Amino acid sequence: MKPARERKKKRAAPAPEQDRDADPYEVARTIVLRQLTMAPRSRKQLSDKLAQRGCDPDIADAVLDRMTEVGLIDDEAYARMLVRSQQAGRGLAKRALAQELRKKGVDDDITRATLDEVDPEDEKERARALVAKKMRSMHGLDATVQTRRLAGMLARKGYSSSVSWSVIREAIADAPEHQRD
């Protein structure tokens, strides 16, 4: 009897992009649709994936143009979705969000327009919530240690120093262990 690894190789059907007789446009289209099925993607991410799979650049552009035309690829909607999810899930600030969007290949104009929609007060509230959550795990530490750790955490999340320091000062001043008797 053959090992399981060899049996699996026989059963696996070739992927459409491996079929040499397949229409290159349909192969590229299949790759894009499969990528979009897994998660929303920017046009640049899809373009990179097509290049990685060896698709002709002209065919890749034609497929991406068609997908954009029918609304399956929309970098503006993708940027808004990414900003909302990263703010809610990770508590990222504008600077970190801009870096995430740049990493995903979203155009600078779209990035600026999307980040202009972020309310500075909401950003400050998110910073307060992050600080409050972190403060619960730092009970009993010296105020300077707490300040240093909170500043580092907020800096990693992209908050400006002015927002960070004002929120940290409030939290440290309101902490019961730092209240004067």
Solvent accessible surface area in square Angstrom, and as a share of the most:
residue,aa,sasa,rsa
1,M,216,0.97
2,K,98,0.42
3,P,75,0.47
4,A,53,0.41
5,R,181,0.66
6,E,80,0.36
7,R,75,0.27
8,K,139,0.59
9,K,149,0.63
10,K,156,0.66
11,R,183,0.67
12,A,72,0.56
13,A,87,0.68
14,P,101,0.63
15,A,33,0.26
16,P,60,0.38
17,E,46,0.21
18,Q,121,0.54
19,D,75,0.39
20,R,228,0.83
21,D,138,0.71
22,A,34,0.26
23,D,75,0.39
24,P,74,0.47
25,Y,72,0.27
26,E,77,0.35
27,V,19,0.11
28,A,0,0.00
29,R,92,0.34
30,T,36,0.21
31,I,3,0.01
32,V,0,0.00
33,L,53,0.27
34,R,91,0.33
35,Q,11,0.05
36,L,36,0.18
37,T,116,0.68
38,M,118,0.53
39,A,37,0.29
40,P,74,0.47
41,R,57,0.21
42,S,0,0.00
43,R,69,0.25
44,K,102,0.43
45,Q,47,0.21
46,L,1,0.01
47,S,39,0.25
48,D,71,0.37
49,K,48,0.21
50,L,0,0.00
51,A,71,0.55
52,Q,134,0.59
53,R,97,0.35
54,G,65,0.63
55,C,22,0.13
56,D,68,0.35
57,P,99,0.62
58,D,111,0.57
59,I,43,0.22
60,A,8,0.07
61,D,72,0.37
62,A,46,0.35
63,V,1,0.00
64,L,1,0.01
65,D,74,0.38
66,R,117,0.43
67,M,10,0.04
68,T,61,0.36
69,E,129,0.58
70,V,75,0.43
71,G,51,0.49
72,L,95,0.47
73,I,5,0.02
74,D,67,0.35
75,D,27,0.14
76,E,91,0.41
77,A,39,0.30
78,Y,15,0.06
79,A,0,0.00
80,R,92,0.33
81,M,58,0.26
82,L,14,0.07
83,V,8,0.05
84,R,146,0.53
85,S,53,0.34
86,Q,31,0.14
87,Q,25,0.11
88,A,92,0.72
89,G,65,0.62
90,R,120,0.44
91,G,6,0.06
92,L,5,0.03
93,A,1,0.01
94,K,68,0.29
95,R,140,0.51
96,A,13,0.10
97,L,1,0.00
98,A,16,0.12
99,Q,111,0.49
100,E,23,0.11
101,L,1,0.00
102,R,147,0.54
103,K,142,0.60
104,K,56,0.24
105,G,25,0.24
106,V,6,0.03
107,D,75,0.39
108,D,80,0.42
109,D,90,0.47
110,I,36,0.18
111,T,12,0.07
112,R,141,0.52
113,A,59,0.46
114,T,8,0.05
115,L,16,0.08
116,D,112,0.58
117,E,118,0.53
118,V,13,0.07
119,D,66,0.34
120,P,92,0.58
121,E,106,0.47
122,D,71,0.37
123,E,21,0.09
124,K,46,0.20
125,E,94,0.42
126,R,48,0.18
127,A,0,0.00
128,R,72,0.26
129,A,65,0.50
130,L,32,0.16
131,V,1,0.01
132,A,49,0.38
133,K,134,0.57
134,K,70,0.30
135,M,25,0.11
136,R,173,0.63
137,S,89,0.57
138,M,4,0.02
139,H,135,0.60
140,G,62,0.60
141,L,60,0.30
142,D,87,0.45
143,A,29,0.22
144,T,93,0.54
145,V,33,0.19
146,Q,0,0.00
147,T,34,0.20
148,R,153,0.56
149,R,114,0.42
150,L,0,0.00
151,A,20,0.15
152,G,24,0.23
153,M,20,0.09
154,L,0,0.00
155,A,57,0.44
156,R,177,0.64
157,K,44,0.19
158,G,7,0.06
159,Y,4,0.02
160,S,50,0.32
161,S,75,0.49
162,S,84,0.54
163,V,31,0.18
164,S,6,0.04
165,W,101,0.36
166,S,29,0.18
167,V,2,0.01
168,I,2,0.01
169,R,157,0.57
170,E,72,0.32
171,A,21,0.17
172,I,25,0.13
173,A,65,0.51
174,D,106,0.55
175,A,6,0.05
176,P,107,0.67
177,E,64,0.29
178,H,55,0.24
179,Q,96,0.42
180,R,232,0.85
181,D,191,0.99
